[in-house]
Amino acid sequence: MGIEALERVGQGGTEQGQRGAQTFWRVVREAVLLATLFLVYSAGRQIAARHTGSAFDHAHDVLAIQNWLHLPNEAAIQHWALKFPNLIESANLYYASVHAPLTAAVLLWLSIWRPKAYPHVRWTMVSVTGLALVGHIAFPLAPPRMMPGFVDTGLRFGQSVYGPDHSGGPVNQFAAMPSLHVGWASLIALSMILITRSKWRWLWLLHPIITFAVVVVTANHYWLDGIVVLILLAVSLPLLLRPGLHDDRLRTRNSVPPRRVLK
């Protein structure tokens, strides 16, 4: 019996090692895939940057549409927020530091701990990002911070991620429509609410809400930039809600506790 027990322990260790190696290479493969897709997206943004002649005309059109829709005036909201410098500095920091790192962290967590649900999230994100790229190319748009009546809070408080030169640099600053900050934040929140089971998972809703408020207060996006990307996310939802999204839950619920296996 002792020998059999040792053999089982050895087999268990081997299986755990194999699973660990599979998880490692899966994460590496996904990192390479996402990096490649991001490079393609970045190249597309640079192509879009060559067609920005109408960006300011489009900005006036967006403001006119928002006025027609009776949406809250972003400039008035920003000028109120500027009375609280600490609030603006926090918004700048959130805009610059949370968007990409948190998205990457959630994708990494999903790829390791929810491997069956992860492809649903990945392809939904690819869909939203691809549709957004079409918007960047077809509808170049100057963000509010470049328009009269708005303040570039990043430049004012020395926290700009773009710099003062609107026409140069590696980043296409006229790719405001739609807002991927809002789109990715909403997708991450929705995914974590649907995939995880914690009673605290609804707090993920704070991420897109805060993100939407931040991009408006910092004058990086218009209301319509966020609204349009939410429509694109809704169009892409069938990719997220495909059968199999909750298979990881079922596997966890039906798994046999280690103590029972050793008995």
C-alpha positions in Angstrom: 0.0 0.0 0.0 2.9 2.4 0.8 4.5 1.8 -2.6 1.1 2.4 -4.4 0.7 5.6 -2.4 4.1 6.8 -3.4 3.4 5.9 -7.1 0.2 8.0 -6.9 2.0 10.9 -5.4 4.7 10.7 -8.1 2.1 10.5 -10.9 0.3 13.5 -9.4 3.6 15.5 -9.3 4.3 14.6 -13.0 0.7 15.6 -14.0 1.1 18.9 -12.1 4.4 19.5 -13.9 2.8 18.8 -17.3 -0.1 21.1 -16.5 2.3 23.8 -15.4 4.3 23.5 -18.6 1.2 23.6 -20.7 -0.1 26.7 -18.9 3.3 28.4 -19.4 3.5 27.8 -23.1 -0.2 28.7 -23.5 0.5 32.1 -21.9 3.6 32.6 -24.0 1.6 31.7 -27.2 -1.2 34.1 -26.3 1.3 36.9 -25.4 2.9 36.5 -28.9 -0.5 36.5 -30.6 -1.8 39.6 -28.7 1.5 41.4 -29.3 1.2 40.6 -33.1 -2.4 41.8 -33.2 -1.4 45.0 -31.3 1.4 45.7 -33.8 -1.1 45.3 -36.7 -3.5 47.6 -34.9 -0.7 50.2 -34.3 0.2 50.0 -38.0 -3.4 50.7 -38.9 -3.5 53.7 -36.6 -0.4 55.1 -38.3 -2.2 54.7 -41.7 -5.1 56.5 -40.2 -2.8 59.3 -39.1 -2.1 60.2 -42.7 -5.8 61.1 -43.3 -6.4 63.6 -40.5 -7.2 66.7 -42.6 -10.9 66.5 -41.7 -10.3 65.7 -38.0 -11.3 69.2 -36.7 -14.3 69.4 -39.0 -15.5 66.0 -37.6 -14.9 67.4 -34.1 -17.3 70.2 -34.8 -19.8 67.7 -36.2 -19.6 65.6 -33.1 -20.2 68.6 -30.8 -23.1 69.6 -32.9 -24.7 66.1 -32.7 -24.1 66.0 -29.0 -25.8 69.3 -28.6 -28.7 68.1 -30.7 -29.0 65.0 -28.5 -28.9 67.3 -25.4 -25.9 65.4 -23.9 -24.2 67.1 -21.0 -21.6 69.7 -22.0 -18.1 68.2 -21.5 -16.4 71.7 -21.3 -18.7 72.8 -18.5 -18.1 69.5 -16.6 -14.3 69.8 -17.1 -14.2 73.4 -15.9 -16.1 72.4 -12.8 -13.7 69.5 -12.2 -10.7 71.9 -12.6 -11.6 73.5 -9.3 -10.3 70.3 -7.7 -6.7 69.9 -8.9 -6.2 66.6 -7.0 -9.2 65.2 -8.8 -7.8 66.1 -12.2 -4.4 64.8 -11.3 -6.0 61.5 -10.2 -7.9 61.4 -13.5 -4.8 61.9 -15.5 -3.0 59.2 -13.6 -5.9 56.8 -14.1 -6.0 57.5 -17.9 -2.3 57.0 -18.3 -1.7 54.1 -15.9 -4.7 51.9 -15.5 -6.0 51.2 -19.0 -3.4 48.9 -20.6 -1.9 47.3 -17.4 -5.2 46.3 -15.9 -6.4 44.9 -19.3 -3.2 42.9 -19.6 -3.4 41.7 -16.0 -7.0 40.4 -16.5 -6.2 38.7 -19.8 -3.2 37.0 -18.1 -5.4 35.9 -15.2 -8.1 34.5 -17.5 -5.6 32.7 -19.7 -4.2 30.9 -16.6 -7.2 30.3 -14.4 -10.1 30.4 -16.9 -8.5 28.9 -20.1 -11.8 27.8 -21.6 -13.4 31.3 -21.2 -10.3 33.2 -22.2 -10.7 32.7 -26.0 -14.2 34.2 -25.8 -12.8 37.3 -24.3 -9.8 37.5 -26.6 -11.8 37.3 -29.8 -14.4 39.7 -28.5 -11.6 42.2 -27.8 -10.1 41.6 -31.3 -13.5 42.3 -32.8 -14.1 45.5 -30.9 -10.5 46.7 -31.6 -10.8 45.8 -35.3 -14.1 47.7 -35.6 -12.6 50.6 -33.7 -9.7 50.7 -36.2 -12.2 51.0 -39.0 -13.6 54.0 -37.2 -10.1 55.6 -36.7 -9.4 55.3 -40.4 -12.9 56.3 -41.7 -13.6 59.1 -39.2 -10.4 60.9 -38.0 -11.4 63.0 -35.0 -9.6 65.7 -33.0 -10.2 65.0 -29.3 -11.8 67.7 -27.1 -8.4 68.7 -25.6 -7.5 70.2 -29.0 -10.7 72.2 -29.3 -11.5 75.8 -28.1 -13.1 75.8 -24.7 -11.3 72.7 -23.4 -8.2 72.3 -21.4 -5.5 69.6 -22.0 -5.2 68.5 -18.4 -2.2 66.3 -19.1 -0.2 69.3 -20.4 -1.5 71.6 -17.6 -0.5 69.3 -14.8 2.6 67.9 -16.5 1.1 64.4 -16.9 0.6 64.2 -20.6 1.1 60.9 -22.3 1.1 62.6 -25.8 3.1 65.8 -25.5 2.4 69.2 -26.9 3.0 68.3 -30.6 -0.4 67.2 -32.0 0.9 66.4 -35.5 3.9 64.2 -34.8 5.1 61.4 -32.6 4.4 57.6 -32.7 0.8 57.9 -31.5 -2.1 59.0 -33.7 -3.8 61.6 -31.6 -6.7 61.9 -34.0 -8.0 58.4 -33.4 -10.5 59.5 -30.8 -13.6 57.8 -32.4 -14.4 55.4 -30.8 -12.8 55.3 -27.4 -11.0 52.0 -26.8 -10.4 53.1 -23.2 -14.1 52.8 -22.6 -14.5 49.7 -24.8 -11.8 47.6 -23.2 -12.8 48.7 -19.7 -16.4 47.7 -20.4 -15.4 44.3 -21.9 -13.1 43.5 -19.0 -15.9 44.4 -16.5 -18.5 42.4 -18.3 -16.2 39.4 -18.8 -15.2 39.2 -15.1 -18.9 39.5 -14.0 -20.0 36.7 -16.3 -17.0 34.4 -15.8 -16.2 34.7 -12.0 -18.5 33.8 -9.1 -17.4 36.1 -6.4 -20.1 38.2 -4.7 -17.7 41.2 -5.2 -17.5 40.8 -9.0 -20.1 43.5 -9.6 -17.5 46.0 -8.4 -15.9 45.6 -11.8 -18.6 47.9 -13.1 -16.7 50.8 -11.4 -13.9 50.4 -13.9 -15.9 51.4 -17.1 -17.8 54.0 -15.2 -14.7 55.6 -13.8 -12.9 55.3 -17.2 -15.8 57.0 -19.0 -15.8 59.8 -16.5 -12.0 60.1 -16.7 -11.8 60.4 -20.5 -14.4 63.1 -20.5 -12.9 65.1 -17.6 -9.4 65.0 -19.1 -10.9 66.0 -22.5 -9.5 63.0 -24.3 -12.8 61.8 -25.6 -16.3 63.0 -26.3 -19.5 61.3 -25.0 -20.1 59.9 -28.5 -16.7 58.2 -28.5 -17.8 56.1 -25.6 -21.3 55.5 -26.8 -20.2 54.3 -30.2 -17.7 51.9 -28.7 -20.4 50.4 -26.5 -22.5 49.8 -29.6 -19.5 48.0 -31.2 -19.1 45.9 -28.0 -22.8 45.0 -28.3 -22.3 43.9 -31.9 -19.3 41.8 -30.8 -21.1 40.2 -27.8 -22.0 36.9 -29.7 -18.3 36.1 -29.6 -18.2 36.5 -25.9 -21.5 34.6 -25.2 -20.7 31.6 -27.3 -21.3 28.2 -25.6 -18.4 27.2 -23.4 -18.0 30.5 -21.5 -18.8 28.8 -18.2 -17.0 25.5 -18.8 -14.3 26.5 -16.3 -16.9 26.9 -13.6 -18.3 23.4 -14.2 -14.8 21.8 -14.1 -14.1 23.5 -10.8 -17.5 22.5 -9.3 -17.1 18.9 -10.4 -13.5 18.4 -9.5 -12.6 15.8 -6.8 -10.9 17.2 -3.7 -7.3 16.1 -3.3 -7.9 14.4 0.1 -10.5 12.1 -1.5 -8.1 11.1 -4.2 -5.4 10.1 -1.6 -7.9 8.0 0.3 
